[in-house]
Amino acid sequence: MSRLSTPPRTSPARTGSFVVCGDVTEPATLSVADLRHGWEQHRADVTFDCATNGPQHHTFHGPLLREVVGDARPRFDPHRRKDRSRFLLAVSGGDGHHTVLSWAEIDADFGNTPVLLATRLDEQDLAMAGTQLVVPSDRCGARYISAVTSIWIGTCRPPDNPMGARS
């Protein structure tokens, strides 16, 4: 049984909410409150370099990205590692920033990176500001996406004509 109980929508309807969509069987719109009460909360003490503000030191709390998006039931066979390894996650933020992660980065059988969907930043509630993507293993802060608006999940398909080969 999935913890995603919010009806699917195509765009966020509430302040601080985001959509989980793409190649999933249970798309959803989630808020910071949903994340806080629907999944186990983890803590990440991080240090990363910000191009505009220098070194940043913060403490984030929130559920693991893999648990939240796993409940959306991506359309792959969870028992086949090679099937899972073809999937990508594209995360968009309210400020126009975007990033891409591979499913393998967050999957326990591969990279097992504890990426968070933060609900708290330095003990401040993010309910009004919105969820923040946190990649604790990154040295720079480019993949820390503020005010997440969507998480798209889909498969990576190889090009029809790799490396410019001629038919």
MOKACOR-V30744 format. One record per residue. N is the residue number from 1. SS is DSSP state (H for helix, E for strand, L for the rest). PHI is phi in whole degrees, 0 to 359 (NA if undefined). D_LAST is the distance of its C-alpha to the last C-alpha in Angstrom with 2 decimals. Layout:
BEGIN
n: <N,N>
ss: <SS,SS>
phi: <PHI,PHI>
d_last: <D_LAST,D_LAST>
END
This chain:
BEGIN
n: <1,2,3,4,5,6,7,8,9,10,11,12,13,14,15,16,17,18,19,20,21,22,23,24,25,26,27,28,29,30,31,32,33,34,35,36,37,38,39,40,41,42,43,44,45,46,47,48,49,50,51,52,53,54,55,56,57,58,59,60,61,62,63,64,65,66,67,68,69,70,71,72,73,74,75,76,77,78,79,80,81,82,83,84,85,86,87,88,89,90,91,92,93,94,95,96,97,98,99,100,101,102,103,104,105,106,107,108,109,110,111,112,113,114,115,116,117,118,119,120,121,122,123,124,125,126,127,128,129,130,131,132,133,134,135,136,137,138,139,140,141,142,143,144,145,146,147,148,149,150,151,152,153,154,155,156,157,158,159,160,161,162,163,164,165,166,167>
ss: <L,L,L,L,L,L,L,L,L,L,L,L,L,L,L,L,L,E,E,E,E,E,L,E,L,L,L,E,E,E,L,H,H,H,H,H,H,H,L,L,L,E,E,E,E,E,E,E,E,E,L,L,L,E,E,E,E,E,E,E,E,E,E,E,H,H,H,H,H,H,L,L,L,E,L,L,L,L,L,L,H,H,H,H,L,L,E,E,E,E,E,E,E,L,L,L,L,E,E,E,E,E,H,H,H,H,L,L,L,L,L,L,L,L,L,E,E,E,E,E,E,L,L,E,E,L,L,L,L,L,L,E,E,E,L,L,L,L,L,E,L,L,L,L,L,L,L,E,E,E,E,E,E,E,E,L,L,L,L,L,L,H,H,H,L,L,L>
phi: <NA,280,273,281,243,280,297,295,220,264,210,299,254,241,302,77,259,213,255,248,213,109,274,229,268,229,296,204,247,234,245,301,299,300,295,290,258,261,219,299,268,241,247,226,266,234,226,213,269,255,300,261,239,75,298,239,234,216,242,244,230,167,282,288,306,298,287,293,288,297,288,282,57,305,276,224,279,297,270,250,301,293,293,297,290,272,269,238,234,251,249,243,242,295,266,91,282,221,209,232,235,268,302,299,300,262,289,298,277,238,285,54,287,279,291,252,253,291,250,220,231,49,68,260,293,262,305,276,284,101,299,239,283,233,246,303,278,283,284,251,267,297,263,277,261,272,49,307,251,203,232,262,241,199,268,266,254,292,296,296,232,297,58,69,298,263,281>
d_last: <47.82,46.15,48.23,46.31,48.86,48.13,46.65,43.04,42.69,39.95,41.83,44.72,48.03,50.47,51.18,49.45,47.20,43.45,40.92,38.83,35.90,32.25,30.97,34.56,36.97,40.01,39.43,42.63,44.54,46.55,49.29,50.81,53.61,51.18,49.61,53.06,54.42,51.44,50.25,51.84,52.31,51.26,52.44,50.42,52.26,49.70,49.60,46.72,46.29,46.12,44.85,47.64,50.50,50.13,50.66,51.18,53.06,53.01,53.66,51.53,52.15,49.87,47.82,44.72,41.51,40.08,43.10,42.96,39.26,39.51,42.08,39.62,37.86,34.20,32.00,31.04,32.71,35.30,35.62,32.00,31.51,27.71,27.82,30.26,28.39,25.48,27.97,28.93,32.11,32.28,35.93,37.31,40.81,43.33,43.23,39.54,38.37,35.41,33.99,31.53,32.38,30.52,32.23,32.31,34.54,37.22,36.83,39.71,37.45,35.39,36.73,39.74,40.30,43.30,41.94,44.65,45.01,48.30,51.26,53.67,53.47,56.46,58.57,57.77,56.53,53.18,53.91,54.14,51.62,48.95,47.08,45.63,42.63,43.83,41.68,44.50,42.38,40.99,42.83,42.13,42.77,39.54,38.57,42.10,41.55,44.81,45.64,42.60,41.65,38.65,36.70,33.34,31.85,28.26,25.29,22.64,19.17,16.23,13.54,10.61,8.32,10.88,11.83,9.48,6.59,3.76,0.00>
END
